[in-house]
Amino acid sequence: MRLITHNMLQCHVKGCNANNFPLELQEVVLEQEEAELNEDFLRNMLGKLEYEALVATCLKLDINDLPATLPADAAYNDEFLQILHRVILETHIKSGKMICPNCQHIYNVRDGIPNMLLAEHEV
Amino acid sequence: MPQFLIQFAQQHEEFRLPELEALATIENVRMTYNPDAYSLESPFLIVEIESAEKAAQLLNRAILIKTITELWGTGLSWEELIDRVKEHPERWPQYLQVPFKFSVVGFGGTIEMKDKPELIDRFAFTGFMGKIDLKNPEEEFLLIADYGIDPNVKIAHTFYMGRLIGHGKRDLIEKFNVKKRRYIGNTTMDAELSLIMANQALCGPGKLVYDPFVGTGSFLMTCAHFGATTVGSDIDGRQIRGKGKASIQSNSEQYGVKDRVLDALVFDVCHAPWRRVKGGLFDAIVTDPPYGVRAGAKTLGRKDPTKQATGPRMAVEEGVHAHLLPDYVPPTKPYEMSEVVADLLMFAVKNLVRGGRLVYWLPTVTEDYTIDDLPTHPCMELISNCEQAFGQWSRRLITMEKIKDWDGQAVALGPPTGDMNKSTTNPKQQGHFGFRDRYFAFGIVENAKRKKELKEAYHKGGPAAVAAYMKQIEQKKKEEENQQQE
């Protein structure tokens, strides 16, 4: 699971509607895997990402490459797009836990696949 | 504007014009044609496009187009065709010196080999002097005789002459051939339709495309092939994980789209964890909801709501909540087709960008189907509705486009959904309501014994006996279900 996907997920347990994003990563095993730079896609996603949450998540994982705030010229800043690409598309969570900051629900990631199913009392 | 002759594949006929329209949108090609001149029975359509370059763009990813030809003339006989072609000598000079060849083709009939050279000679007035190169000509000129699809008709009725612009990408069907795919399941969509769906969804570079019933990931592959970035989810994690080295991931490696297939996640689309993005997260949703013939749709919860836990359940091991165990699988209940479709439409309304498309399959019982069966929403416009018929039932590829932002209020509209027995005030049900049960009732997949019994019943007592027999079967099924629940 790539870091970009993590940025698109929130806790969805019944009744858990506030402070449910971003899911806190714990005990994660990361892996870097090279991918072709896709500027069109990055530009499309700039407005869809929660950038602050992304930076905060990265810092907890000791990934310090992203600037604290989104550059004003992000869409055409080659250097920035390259870093963003490496962080959100080339960084994979192979295993670990994603914990809701609000209700503490634990979503497990195994073999790179996140299990976002809810228990029967949570739907 | 110059005219071009499109020759479609004589396959999935209802899908051809919608795909052509999608291609024109994707490639930004302005195109006009007379819809009345088009028939599902003929593969030919004459269109007007501003230039040959623009016409060629339509071929970049066309699945249902075989060829596009710059039309130099058409007639009801070879003589008339020749007269028409002679009216535009200004077209010829630029091809006088280039290596070329002529091809003579018949549709729905054969032009004998021995007659071809003579036919080609009749076009010598064009004065082409270039080298004749049968293998790698710079230009290929086509003489086409259309005999129509009726095999009894032995005489061609329309003749065309033109300069070949190029071929569609029908070879992709072979590339994505399911038989050569490393990882497939029993509901994997065939290659041709998966590719057409990617076109219908206007997939292209930069776009984010989602399949909420991802299964073995066919659409993640075809949509990514055309440049989109794709993501999928499924309630059944086993499908996503695959077996050993065969998985969605291995397929994305096989097709060289690994970088653009983001992830596949395990969850129920009724309880989707996507963060709500203002303006919409997805540029398209492309999916084949499980309609319960080979794999029944499931959603989280218990069939009997009174048995559903309201708090964490304890596992057998003392002091541990069952849902925290690593191999916990939450209970699921059947998910009625009409609900699946209504929920899918609402999901699209909430999560698509404006201009984004929803492309999905809807199964219908042919006898009961009416256009009103399609669920609608004020934010979604129907772009096309193409039927693939299987006799008593069909499936329809529905393409919708989000035309305005959701106000947070409007819900999906359609004929009444829900339990047929309960809603007696609304006798009309959607053509896909209870689809699974009715599909099985057709006897398509019933064993031979049952069919035989049904026949015997009919011979003995006519329709009444058949009804009684069906009732008996239903009774048996109910008993089996009750036993299963116990």
Interface residues (C-beta under 8 A of the other chain):
Chain A: M1 R2 I4 T5 N7 M8 L9 Q10 C11 H12 F21 A35 E36 N38 D40 F41 R43 N44 M45 G47 K48 E50 L89 I106 Y107 N108 D111 G112 I113 P114 N115 M116 L117 L118 A119 E120 H121 E122 V123
Chain B: P205 G206 K207 L208 G227 T229 V231 S233 I235 G237 I240 R241 Q249 K258 D259 R260 L262 D263 A264 L265 V266 F267 D268 C270 H271 A272 P273 W274 R275 V277 G279 L281 D283 L300 G301 R302 Q308 A309 T310 G311 P312 R313 A322 H323 L324 P326 Y328 V329 P330 P331
